[in-house]
Amino acid sequence: MVLTDAQKRANEKWHKNHRERANYIAMRSSARSFIRKKSTEDDLQELQDIIENRRKELAQTLNNQF
């Protein structure tokens, strides 16, 4: 897919104005790709532990808001 110069400028402007969101999307994509294509059983177990801990943190944060 070839982008026009206008579309390239628009993309650059969006990335500049939404840097945090663009980084989030890129990191999420990398994580998903790693899990699907490269992860071992040990990696998956470690990630599962990390996910469980993160869910507990988020639940605690949510409970503290109310």
Buried (B, 14 or more C-beta within 10 A) or exposed (E): EEEEEEEEEEEEEEEEEEEEEBEEEEEEEEEEEEEEEEBEEEEEEEBEEEEEEEEEEEEEEEEEEE
